[in-house]
């Protein structure tokens, strides 16, 4: 028997107030559980977003290495290209192109990496 039940037995007028207090306590407990669930959902959403971003970054890095290899043998003519400047900034160009290709959908590597990262975190794919 709780303290509220004991008091209600001896002071009849207190019974209604005790019932109100119990109901309020249950409402607070339910609200706390709802807030906890919302916090967990927010954490999971943040984790999923971070995983998606990391997978896209990985795909962009992979594409950059591929493009650097692809452009390694390409030579441009002197009036509009070539020289030390082109050699210095070729990696910047391939990085920018690889990021744009990944933004446009990429080659499908990001989705595969994302799926595996979700499995590693114990999350299901949506």
C-alpha positions as CSV (number, residue, x, y, z in Angstrom):
1,X,0.0,0.0,0.0
2,X,1.4,3.4,-1.0
3,X,1.5,6.4,1.2
4,X,-1.2,8.1,-0.8
5,X,-3.5,5.0,-0.3
6,X,-2.8,5.1,3.4
7,X,-3.7,8.8,3.8
8,X,-6.8,8.3,1.6
9,X,-8.0,5.7,4.0
10,X,-7.8,8.0,7.1
11,X,-8.7,11.3,5.4
12,X,-11.6,10.7,3.0
13,X,-11.4,14.2,1.5
14,X,-7.9,13.4,0.4
15,X,-9.0,10.5,-1.8
16,X,-9.9,12.7,-4.8
17,X,-6.7,14.7,-4.5
18,X,-4.6,11.5,-4.3
19,X,-6.3,10.1,-7.4
20,X,-5.5,13.4,-9.2
21,X,-1.9,13.2,-8.1
22,X,-1.6,9.6,-9.3
23,X,-3.1,10.6,-12.7
24,X,-0.7,13.5,-13.0
25,X,2.3,11.3,-12.1
26,X,1.3,8.7,-14.8
27,X,1.0,11.5,-17.4
28,X,4.4,12.8,-16.5
29,X,5.8,9.3,-16.8
30,X,4.2,8.8,-20.2
31,X,5.5,12.2,-21.4
32,X,9.0,11.2,-20.2
33,X,8.8,8.0,-22.2
34,X,7.6,9.9,-25.3
35,X,10.5,12.4,-25.0
36,X,13.0,9.6,-24.6
37,X,11.7,7.9,-27.7
38,X,11.9,11.2,-29.6
39,X,15.5,11.8,-28.5
40,X,16.4,8.3,-29.6
41,X,14.7,8.9,-33.0
42,X,16.7,12.2,-33.4
43,X,20.0,10.4,-32.6
44,X,19.2,7.7,-35.1
45,X,18.3,10.3,-37.8
46,X,21.5,12.1,-37.1
47,X,23.5,8.9,-37.4
48,X,21.8,8.0,-40.7
49,X,22.5,11.5,-42.1
50,X,26.2,11.3,-41.1
51,X,26.5,7.8,-42.6
52,X,25.0,9.0,-45.9
53,X,27.3,12.0,-46.0
54,X,30.4,9.8,-45.2
55,X,29.4,7.3,-48.0
56,X,29.1,10.1,-50.5
57,X,32.4,11.6,-49.4
58,X,34.0,8.1,-49.9
59,X,32.5,7.8,-53.4
60,X,33.8,11.2,-54.3
61,X,37.3,10.3,-53.1
62,X,37.2,7.1,-55.1
63,X,36.0,8.9,-58.2
64,X,38.7,11.5,-57.8
65,X,41.4,8.8,-57.8
66,X,39.8,7.2,-60.8
67,X,39.7,10.5,-62.7
68,X,43.3,11.3,-61.9
69,X,44.3,8.0,-63.4
70,X,42.1,8.6,-66.4
71,X,43.5,12.1,-67.1
72,X,47.1,11.2,-66.5
73,X,47.9,10.5,-70.1
74,X,45.8,13.3,-71.6
75,X,47.8,16.2,-73.0
76,X,46.3,19.5,-74.1
77,X,47.6,21.8,-76.7
78,X,49.8,24.8,-75.8
79,X,47.6,27.8,-76.7
80,X,44.8,26.8,-74.3
81,X,46.4,24.4,-71.9
82,X,49.5,22.7,-70.8
83,X,52.3,24.0,-68.7
84,X,53.0,24.0,-65.0
85,X,49.7,25.6,-64.0
86,X,47.7,22.8,-65.6
87,X,49.8,20.2,-63.9
88,X,49.4,21.9,-60.5
89,X,45.6,22.3,-60.7
90,X,44.7,19.0,-62.4
91,X,44.1,17.3,-59.0
92,X,41.8,20.2,-58.0
93,X,39.8,19.8,-61.2
94,X,39.4,16.1,-60.8
95,X,38.3,16.6,-57.2
96,X,35.7,19.1,-58.3
97,X,34.5,16.9,-61.1
98,X,34.2,13.8,-58.9
99,X,32.1,15.8,-56.3
100,X,29.8,16.9,-59.0
101,X,29.5,13.3,-60.4
102,X,28.7,12.1,-56.9
103,X,26.1,14.8,-56.4
104,X,24.4,13.8,-59.7
105,X,24.0,10.2,-58.5
106,X,27.5,8.9,-58.9
107,X,28.3,5.3,-59.9
108,X,26.3,3.6,-57.1
109,X,29.2,3.1,-54.7
110,X,27.8,5.4,-52.0
111,X,24.6,3.4,-51.6
112,X,26.5,0.2,-51.2
113,X,28.9,1.7,-48.7
114,X,25.9,3.3,-46.9
115,X,24.1,0.0,-46.6
116,X,27.1,-1.7,-45.2
117,X,27.7,1.1,-42.7
118,X,24.1,0.9,-41.5
119,X,24.5,-2.8,-41.0
120,X,27.7,-2.2,-38.9
121,X,25.7,0.2,-36.7
122,X,22.9,-2.2,-36.3
123,X,20.4,-0.1,-38.2
124,X,18.0,-1.3,-40.8
125,X,17.9,0.2,-44.3
126,X,14.8,2.3,-45.0
